[in-house]
Amino acid sequence: MIIELKEEELAPIKQSHAYAIVAITKHGVELARKLHTVFSNSDLYYMSKFEKGDEEHKQIQLFSGSVRMLLPALFKEYKGIILIISLGAVVRMIAPILKDKKTDPGVVVIDDKGENVISVLSGHLGGANELTKEVAAALDAKAIITTASDVQKTIPVDLFGQRFGWIWDSAEKLTPVSASVVNEEHVAVVQESGERNWWSYETPLPERIIIYPSIEEALHAKPQAALVVTHRMLSQSEKRILEYGIVYRPQVIVLGIGCNRGTSAAEIEQVIIETLEELSFSLKSVKAICTISLKKDEIGLIEVVKKFGWEFVYYEPDELNQAQIEAPSDTVFKYTGAYGVSEPAVRIYTKAEQLELVKKKSGNVTISVGIIPF
């Protein structure tokens, strides 16, 4: 089937993989077919006039009309788009459909001979820089990346810790903080939790990026920008750093949950929110809920983890009994076969020596809180 591109309609594409490869010239089609064979997580599109007869078998999608009308549908569905089209033409075609760097897909351009692979759009958040490197390696081509933080081998502020699952509280200061980093201004880094191996270059950390042991000391040093990695909610005095800084939330909080059968998701969620507020911890830093295997089908727990996208981990009673339990309960053992649920579950998952909250009973819910140490 050939996709008939029409000005007023979104192209009826069939998206099966994360990336799209598009070609519009004879040589481009040959290159695209070659890339498609080695880049398995891709869908291939090219003009119907270059049909070879095996497209249906190889699930290649043909189109007729201007490629410009294909792009809105690709932007909507794909994580990344690889275009074997001239850079100037691509810039003109994608300009009207750009939204923002948090939602636009990564766009990569390859020249007709396959000599250069260029990261064009959403290099960091959209993953175009990494995609460029992968495509260049597949074609034995030259990867061209112009993002300042990549070229200068410094911290990419908008991607800081993303490979670990870190998220920022607010994107408001991303642009000015990024400017401070690439302009080699004094930048403070304060890390209270989370993975420590975030510096991935072989070269040392730039001398103007300085790590401080606390937010208070960073404030005293008066940097031009700051990156703060913590699961804590900042105190009123610490919030001054937000005037020129970004707070990143590492995924380090683990919740142990025990509950009566049939406890609602609303009650479980409310206990979690109240407990984290009492501890001054951020909900954004929660990584997992842990419990006993008897609760693996508990509807309330399942609904909560689905709502927030958390991991859901459960252990057998024998496993829980092997962990340290400060407050063992014969009553809990009578009904579950374990002397505790929330506390030992958190200890097993985090491997932490000390818990932030050993155990708290609230209504139908028992909760324990631990932080993954790094």
Buried (B, 14 or more C-beta within 10 A) or exposed (E): EEBEBEEEEEBEBEBEBBBBBBBBBEEBBBBBBEBBEEBEEBBBBBBBEBEEEEBEEEEBBBBEBEBBBBBBBBBEBBBBBBBBBBBEBBEEBBEEEEEEBEEBBBBBBBBBEBEBBBBBBBBBBBBBBBBBBBBBEBBEBEBBBEBEBBEBBBBBBBBBBBEBBBBBBEEEBBEBBBBBBBEBBBBBBBBBBBBEEBBEEEEEBBEBBBEBEEBBEBBEEEBBBBBBBBBBBBEEEBEBBBEBBBBBBBBBBBBBBBBEEEBBBEBBBBBBEEBBEEBEBBBBBBBBBBBBBBBEEBEBBBBBBEEEEBEBBBBEBEBBBEBEBEEBBEEBBEEBBBBBBBBBBBBBBBEBEEBBBBBBEBEBBBBBBBBBEE
